[in-house]
Amino acid sequence: MRLLDPLFTTSRMQEIFSDASRLQRMLDFEAALARALAQAGVAPQASVAPIEAHCKSNLFSHDLISQAAAQAGNLTIPLVQQLTAFVARADEKAAGFVHFGATSHDAIDTGLILQLRDAFDDTEKELARLSSVLRRLTESHKQTVLAGRTWMQQASPITLSLKFAGWLDAIGRYRERFAETRKRVEVLQFGGAVGTLAALGTNGLQVEHALAADLKLTLPNVPWHSQRDRLAEVATTYGLLAGTLGKIARDISLLSQTEIGELNEPPGPGRGGSSTLPHKRNPVGSSVALAAAIRVPGLVSTMLSAMVQEHERGLGGWQAEWDTLPEICMLAAGSLSHIIAILDGLEIHKDAMARNLDATHGLLMAEAVAIALAKQIGKMPAHRLIERASLRAMESGHTLREVLLAETEITSRLSSDEIDSLLNPQNYLGSAHAMIDRVLSASKQSLR
């Protein structure tokens, strides 16, 4: 089922987690192991070249490996069998050192870590792009006022910049999370049958050091065959990212509804059309990000459930990870790509924002009036007074200003000029600008 891949993921992530890449990264482990064995004096130096020469995935029949794996239980067994056969034709002695001292788990897990390293590189690059777009938007819309909304209802005014700053601040945390996660995750998996490297005798530690250095991976204190917290952390980090991107998509799609019309995804040939309605501009990018936010949590749950593995080698839990983690990474990457594209060409309709600010005929500013009165008569009395005035405005169809000016209990304390000032959304933005500046400052510092 690859027809939908261009919609839900990216070509780069498809490449990273392709069958060819999965096998190649396992073969990269096998080639590095050959070099480490020779460096440690376990294998003759002459065995390295014949093994390296055949550690190329295009030499292998993917179909044969796939079919054999269905019987063997994993990909390593048929892959190593084919690799050994290839090497034996060139050098029979060298063939004896293929996969020497390793187990299937070592090749599969280390291969996956090498794939994840590529995925991390791509994700970090894309997060930097998203941060750059969000910084531009945040800086450009400090004076663009729109209705803040709580419980899907208009609440009090905010700036569009503050909304963007909230997104930018969150993306900054993901840049930190991924930097921290990869420190813990980019580690070698090499322990042999039960994690003791017993097959290598007294040379085990020397070989693992050489192997880790060759692959530029950190050497863990102990093999982690059945300790899956590292991979679960990858899943949860990408899962969190998918959720935050889904939140951004939700906001954009809500603000692009016909009746609101404050934002729109960028147009493009064939983008967002309908099979029957010529006028439609559907928020396609948002739909993908929201779909990922819906799909990924279940996959993350699978990864968390798979952590409970038996003794020194998991039965079922390990296997459950193989397709699950790549899918999480690919879905999150697709969501990230769509959100970048949306925000980079986002259509912003300030006229609609201004119109919607007045949609409730001043009720949006009720809190501002209540707070001003509270300084004279106390918070709860002021709240009740303005609550009653708001209800009268809604029932009568009058503006809040008209109702306030007709209420002597209010006009005895607030002049008409003061009421007009309190009903101006530009005057009730609180510390929004200072908060925005803090986010922008933190974002710039993270680039250093």
C-alpha positions as CSV (number, residue, x, y, z in Angstrom):
1,M,0.0,0.0,0.0
2,R,2.2,2.8,-1.3
3,L,-0.3,4.9,-3.2
4,L,-0.9,7.3,-0.3
5,D,2.8,7.6,0.8
6,P,3.3,11.0,-1.1
7,L,0.3,12.3,0.9
8,F,1.2,11.0,4.4
9,T,5.0,11.1,4.4
10,T,8.1,12.5,2.6
11,S,10.3,11.1,-0.1
12,R,13.3,11.4,2.3
13,M,11.7,9.4,5.0
14,Q,10.5,6.8,2.5
15,E,14.1,6.5,1.4
16,I,15.4,6.2,5.0
17,F,13.0,3.5,6.0
18,S,12.8,1.7,2.6
19,D,13.5,-2.0,2.3
20,A,16.8,-1.3,0.6
21,S,17.9,1.1,3.4
22,R,16.9,-1.4,6.1
23,L,19.0,-4.1,4.5
24,Q,21.8,-1.7,3.7
25,R,22.1,-0.5,7.3
26,M,22.2,-4.1,8.5
27,L,24.9,-4.7,6.0
28,D,26.7,-1.6,7.2
29,F,26.8,-3.2,10.6
30,E,28.2,-6.5,9.1
31,A,30.9,-4.6,7.2
32,A,31.9,-2.6,10.3
33,L,31.9,-5.8,12.4
34,A,34.4,-7.4,9.9
35,R,36.7,-4.4,10.3
36,A,36.4,-4.4,14.1
37,L,37.1,-8.2,14.3
38,A,40.3,-7.6,12.2
39,Q,41.3,-4.6,14.3
40,A,40.9,-6.7,17.5
41,G,43.0,-9.5,16.0
42,V,40.0,-11.9,16.0
43,A,39.9,-12.2,12.2
44,P,42.7,-11.8,9.7
45,Q,42.9,-8.4,7.9
46,A,42.5,-10.3,4.6
47,S,38.9,-11.2,5.5
48,V,37.7,-7.6,5.6
49,A,37.8,-6.7,1.9
50,P,35.8,-9.7,0.7
51,I,33.1,-9.1,3.3
52,E,33.0,-5.3,2.7
53,A,32.7,-5.9,-1.1
54,H,29.5,-7.9,-0.7
55,C,27.8,-5.7,1.9
56,K,25.7,-3.9,-0.7
57,S,21.9,-4.3,-0.6
58,N,21.6,-4.2,-4.4
59,L,23.4,-7.6,-4.6
60,F,20.7,-9.3,-2.6
61,S,17.3,-10.6,-3.6
62,H,14.9,-8.7,-1.4
63,D,12.1,-11.1,-2.4
64,L,14.1,-14.2,-1.3
65,I,15.1,-12.5,2.0
66,S,11.5,-11.6,2.6
67,Q,10.2,-15.0,2.0
68,A,12.9,-16.7,4.0
69,A,12.4,-14.3,6.9
70,A,8.8,-15.4,7.1
71,Q,10.1,-18.8,8.1
72,A,13.2,-17.8,10.0
73,G,11.5,-15.2,12.1
74,N,13.7,-12.2,11.2
75,L,15.6,-10.6,8.4
76,T,19.1,-11.2,9.7
77,I,19.2,-15.0,9.2
78,P,18.5,-15.1,5.5
79,L,20.6,-11.9,5.0
80,V,23.6,-13.4,6.7
81,Q,23.2,-16.7,4.8
82,Q,23.2,-14.9,1.5
83,L,26.1,-12.7,2.5
84,T,28.1,-15.7,3.7
85,A,27.5,-17.5,0.4
86,F,28.6,-14.4,-1.6
87,V,31.8,-14.0,0.4
88,A,32.6,-17.7,0.2
89,R,32.7,-17.6,-3.6
90,A,35.4,-14.9,-3.3
91,D,37.2,-16.1,-0.2
92,E,36.1,-19.2,1.7
93,K,38.2,-18.4,4.8
94,A,36.7,-14.9,5.0
95,A,33.2,-16.3,4.9
96,G,33.9,-17.9,8.3
97,F,34.1,-14.4,9.9
98,V,30.8,-13.1,8.5
99,H,28.6,-12.1,11.5
100,F,31.2,-13.6,13.8
101,G,30.3,-13.1,17.5
102,A,27.0,-11.3,16.7
103,T,23.4,-12.2,16.9
104,S,20.3,-11.3,14.8
105,H,19.3,-8.7,17.3
106,D,22.6,-6.9,16.9
107,A,22.3,-6.5,13.2
108,I,18.6,-5.5,13.2
109,D,18.8,-3.1,16.2
110,T,22.1,-1.4,15.1
111,G,20.8,-1.1,11.6
112,L,17.6,0.6,12.9
113,I,19.7,3.0,15.0
114,L,21.6,4.0,11.8
115,Q,18.3,4.6,10.1
116,L,17.1,6.6,13.0
117,R,20.2,8.7,12.9
118,D,19.4,9.7,9.4
119,A,15.8,10.3,10.4
120,F,17.0,12.6,13.3
121,D,19.2,14.6,10.9
122,D,16.2,15.1,8.6
123,T,13.8,16.0,11.4
124,E,16.2,18.5,12.9
125,K,16.7,20.2,9.6
126,E,12.9,20.4,9.1
127,L,12.3,21.7,12.6
128,A,14.9,24.4,11.9
129,R,12.9,25.4,8.8
130,L,9.7,25.5,10.7
131,S,11.2,27.7,13.4
132,S,12.5,30.1,10.7
133,V,9.0,30.4,9.2
134,L,7.4,30.8,12.5
135,R,9.9,33.5,13.6
136,R,9.1,35.5,10.4
137,L,5.3,35.2,11.1
138,T,5.7,36.1,14.8
139,E,7.8,39.2,14.0
140,S,5.4,40.3,11.3
141,H,2.1,40.2,13.1
142,K,2.6,41.8,16.5
143,Q,-0.1,44.4,15.7
144,T,-2.5,42.0,14.1
145,V,-5.4,41.6,16.6
146,L,-7.9,38.8,16.5
147,A,-10.4,37.2,18.8
148,G,-8.9,34.7,21.3
149,R,-11.2,31.7,21.7
150,T,-11.8,29.4,24.6
151,W,-14.2,26.4,24.5
152,M,-14.6,27.3,20.8
153,Q,-16.2,30.6,21.7
154,Q,-14.8,34.1,21.5
155,A,-13.2,35.1,24.7
156,S,-10.8,38.2,24.7
157,P,-8.5,39.7,22.1
158,I,-5.1,38.4,21.4
159,T,-2.5,39.1,18.6
160,L,-1.9,36.7,15.8
161,S,1.8,37.0,16.8
162,L,1.0,35.6,20.2
163,K,-0.6,32.6,18.6
164,F,2.4,32.1,16.3
165,A,4.7,32.6,19.3
166,G,3.0,29.8,21.1
167,W,3.7,27.5,18.2
168,L,7.3,28.7,17.8
169,D,8.0,28.1,21.5
170,A,6.6,24.6,21.3
171,I,8.8,23.8,18.3
172,G,11.8,25.1,20.2
173,R,11.1,22.5,22.8
174,Y,11.1,19.8,20.1
175,R,14.5,20.9,18.9
176,E,15.7,20.4,22.4
177,R,14.0,17.1,22.8
178,F,15.4,15.6,19.7
179,A,18.9,16.8,20.6
180,E,18.6,15.1,24.0
181,T,16.9,12.0,22.6
182,R,19.5,11.2,20.0
183,K,22.2,11.4,22.7
184,R,20.5,8.4,24.4
185,V,19.4,6.6,21.3
186,E,22.4,6.7,18.9
187,V,24.1,3.8,20.6
188,L,25.5,0.5,19.5
189,Q,23.7,-2.8,19.9
190,F,26.2,-5.6,20.2
191,G,26.1,-8.4,22.7
192,G,25.9,-11.7,21.0
193,A,23.5,-14.4,21.9
194,V,22.6,-13.4,25.5
195,G,24.5,-10.1,25.8
196,T,27.8,-11.4,27.1
197,L,29.9,-11.5,23.9
198,A,31.0,-14.9,25.1
199,A,31.7,-16.1,21.5
200,L,34.5,-13.6,21.3
201,G,36.2,-14.8,24.5
202,T,38.5,-12.2,26.0
203,N,38.3,-10.0,22.9
204,G,34.6,-9.0,23.3
205,L,35.2,-5.5,24.8
206,Q,38.0,-4.7,22.3
207,V,35.7,-5.6,19.4
208,E,32.7,-3.6,20.7
209,H,34.9,-0.5,21.2
210,A,36.2,-0.8,17.6
211,L,32.7,-1.4,16.2
212,A,31.2,1.5,18.0
213,A,34.0,3.8,16.9
214,D,33.7,2.6,13.3
215,L,29.9,3.3,13.2
216,K,30.3,6.6,15.1
217,L,27.8,5.3,17.7
218,T,28.1,5.6,21.5
219,L,29.1,2.5,23.3
220,P,26.4,1.6,26.0
221,N,27.4,0.2,29.3
222,V,25.6,-3.0,28.5
223,P,23.7,-4.5,25.5
224,W,20.1,-3.5,25.5
225,H,18.4,-6.4,23.7
226,S,15.4,-6.5,25.9
227,Q,15.7,-2.9,27.4
228,R,13.6,-1.0,24.9
229,D,13.3,2.4,26.6
230,R,15.5,4.1,24.0
231,L,13.2,3.1,21.1
232,A,10.1,3.9,23.1
233,E,11.6,7.4,23.7
234,V,12.0,7.8,20.0
235,A,8.3,6.8,19.5
236,T,7.1,9.2,22.2
237,T,9.2,12.1,21.0
238,Y,7.8,11.7,17.5
239,G,4.4,11.1,18.9
240,L,4.5,14.4,20.9
241,L,5.6,16.2,17.7
242,A,2.7,14.8,15.8
243,G,0.4,16.0,18.5
244,T,1.7,19.5,18.5
245,L,1.6,19.7,14.7
246,G,-2.0,18.4,14.9
247,K,-2.8,21.3,17.3
248,I,-1.4,23.8,14.8
249,A,-3.4,22.1,12.0
250,R,-6.5,22.2,14.2
251,D,-6.2,26.0,14.8
252,I,-5.5,26.7,11.1
253,S,-8.4,24.6,9.9
254,L,-10.8,26.2,12.4
255,L,-9.8,29.7,11.4
256,S,-10.2,28.8,7.7
257,Q,-13.8,27.8,8.1
258,T,-16.1,29.7,5.7
259,E,-17.9,31.6,8.5
260,I,-14.6,32.7,10.1
261,G,-12.2,33.1,7.1
262,E,-9.3,34.5,9.0
263,L,-6.6,32.1,7.6
264,N,-6.3,29.9,4.6
265,E,-3.8,27.4,3.4
266,P,-1.8,28.5,0.4
267,P,-3.5,27.8,-3.0
268,G,-2.0,25.7,-5.7
269,P,-2.9,23.8,-8.9
270,G,-5.2,20.9,-7.9
271,R,-4.7,21.6,-4.2
272,G,-7.7,21.2,-1.9
273,G,-10.3,20.8,-4.7
274,S,-13.5,18.8,-4.6
275,S,-14.7,16.1,-6.9
276,T,-18.1,17.7,-7.1
277,L,-17.9,21.3,-5.6
278,P,-16.0,23.7,-7.9
279,H,-15.7,26.4,-5.3
280,K,-14.1,24.3,-2.5
281,R,-10.6,25.0,-1.1
282,N,-10.2,22.2,1.4
283,P,-7.4,22.4,4.0
284,V,-5.5,19.4,2.7
285,G,-2.3,19.9,4.6
286,S,-4.1,20.3,7.9
287,S,-6.0,17.1,7.2
288,V,-2.8,15.2,6.9
289,A,-1.4,16.6,10.1
290,L,-4.6,15.8,11.9
291,A,-4.7,12.3,10.5
292,A,-1.1,11.8,11.8
293,A,-2.1,13.1,15.2
294,I,-4.9,10.6,15.2
295,R,-2.9,7.6,14.0
296,V,0.4,8.1,15.8
297,P,-0.9,7.7,19.5
298,G,-2.0,4.1,18.8
299,L,1.4,3.3,17.3
300,V,3.2,4.9,20.3
301,S,1.0,2.8,22.5
302,T,2.2,-0.3,20.7
303,M,5.8,0.7,21.3
304,L,5.2,1.3,25.0
305,S,3.4,-2.1,25.2
306,A,6.4,-3.7,23.4
307,M,8.7,-2.6,26.2
308,V,7.7,-5.6,28.4
309,Q,10.1,-8.1,26.9
310,E,11.1,-11.5,28.2
311,H,14.5,-12.2,29.8
312,E,17.4,-11.6,27.4
313,R,15.3,-11.6,24.2
314,G,11.8,-10.5,23.6
315,L,9.1,-12.8,22.0
316,G,6.6,-10.7,20.1
317,G,7.5,-7.4,21.6
318,W,10.7,-7.0,19.6
319,Q,8.9,-8.0,16.4
320,A,6.1,-5.6,17.0
321,E,8.5,-2.7,16.8
322,W,9.9,-3.4,13.4
323,D,7.2,-1.8,11.3
324,T,5.7,0.4,14.1
325,L,8.5,2.7,14.8
326,P,9.3,3.5,11.1
327,E,5.6,4.3,10.6
328,I,5.6,6.7,13.5
329,C,8.7,8.5,12.1
330,M,7.2,8.7,8.6
331,L,3.8,10.0,9.6
332,A,5.4,12.7,11.8
333,A,7.7,13.7,9.0
334,G,4.8,14.0,6.6
335,S,2.9,16.1,9.1
336,L,5.9,18.3,9.6
337,S,6.4,18.8,5.9
338,H,2.8,19.8,5.4
339,I,2.8,22.3,8.3
340,I,5.9,24.0,7.0
341,A,4.3,24.3,3.5
342,I,1.1,25.7,5.0
343,L,2.8,28.3,7.2
344,D,5.3,29.3,4.6
345,G,2.5,30.4,2.3
346,L,-0.2,31.0,4.9
347,E,-3.0,33.5,3.7
348,I,-3.8,35.9,6.5
349,H,-7.1,37.9,6.2
350,K,-6.8,40.8,8.6
351,D,-10.2,42.2,7.4
352,A,-11.9,39.1,8.5
353,M,-10.1,39.2,11.9
354,A,-11.3,42.8,12.4
355,R,-14.8,41.9,11.3
356,N,-14.9,38.9,13.7
357,L,-13.7,41.1,16.6
358,D,-16.9,43.0,16.3
359,A,-19.1,39.9,15.7
360,T,-20.5,40.0,19.3
361,H,-21.0,43.8,19.2
362,G,-18.5,44.4,22.0
363,L,-19.1,41.4,24.2
364,L,-15.5,40.3,23.5
365,M,-14.4,43.2,25.7
366,A,-16.7,42.4,28.7
367,E,-13.8,41.3,30.9
368,A,-11.9,44.5,30.3
369,V,-14.9,46.5,31.6
370,A,-15.4,44.2,34.5
371,I,-11.7,44.5,35.6
372,A,-11.9,48.3,35.4
373,L,-15.0,48.3,37.6
374,A,-13.5,45.7,40.0
375,K,-10.9,48.3,41.0
376,Q,-13.8,50.4,42.4
377,I,-16.5,47.9,43.6
378,G,-14.6,44.6,43.9
379,K,-14.2,41.6,41.6
380,M,-17.3,39.6,42.2
381,P,-19.8,42.5,42.2
382,A,-18.2,43.9,39.0
383,H,-18.3,40.4,37.4
384,R,-22.0,40.0,38.2
385,L,-22.9,43.5,37.0
386,I,-21.2,43.1,33.6
387,E,-22.5,39.5,33.3
388,R,-26.0,40.9,33.6
389,A,-25.2,43.7,31.1
390,S,-23.9,41.2,28.6
391,L,-27.0,39.1,28.9
392,R,-29.2,42.1,28.2
393,A,-27.1,42.9,25.2
394,M,-27.5,39.4,23.8
395,E,-31.2,39.4,24.5
396,S,-32.0,42.8,23.1
397,G,-29.6,42.8,20.2
398,H,-28.0,46.1,21.4
399,T,-24.3,46.5,21.5
400,L,-22.5,46.1,24.8
401,R,-21.6,49.8,24.6
402,E,-25.3,50.8,24.4
403,V,-26.2,48.7,27.4
404,L,-23.3,50.0,29.5
405,L,-24.1,53.6,28.7
406,A,-27.7,53.0,29.8
407,E,-26.7,51.6,33.2
408,T,-26.3,54.3,35.8
409,E,-24.5,51.9,38.1
410,I,-21.8,51.8,35.5
411,T,-21.8,55.3,34.1
412,S,-21.5,56.7,37.6
413,R,-18.1,55.1,37.8
414,L,-16.9,55.0,34.2
415,S,-17.2,57.9,31.7
416,S,-18.2,57.3,28.0
417,D,-14.6,57.9,26.9
418,E,-13.4,55.4,29.5
419,I,-15.9,52.8,28.2
420,D,-14.9,53.4,24.6
421,S,-11.3,52.9,25.6
422,L,-12.1,49.7,27.4
423,L,-14.1,48.4,24.4
424,N,-11.1,48.9,22.1
425,P,-9.4,45.4,21.6
426,Q,-6.0,47.1,21.0
427,N,-6.1,48.3,24.6
428,Y,-6.6,44.9,26.2
429,L,-3.6,42.8,25.1
430,G,-1.9,42.7,28.5
431,S,1.7,41.4,28.4
432,A,1.3,39.8,25.0
433,H,4.1,41.8,23.4
434,A,6.5,41.1,26.2
435,M,5.8,37.4,26.0
436,I,6.3,37.4,22.2
437,D,9.6,39.2,22.6
438,R,10.7,36.5,25.1
439,V,9.9,33.7,22.7
440,L,11.7,35.5,19.8
441,S,14.7,36.0,22.0
442,A,14.8,32.4,23.1
443,S,14.4,31.2,19.6
444,K,17.3,33.3,18.4
445,Q,19.5,32.1,21.2
446,S,18.8,28.5,20.2
447,L,20.4,29.1,16.9
448,R,23.7,30.0,18.4
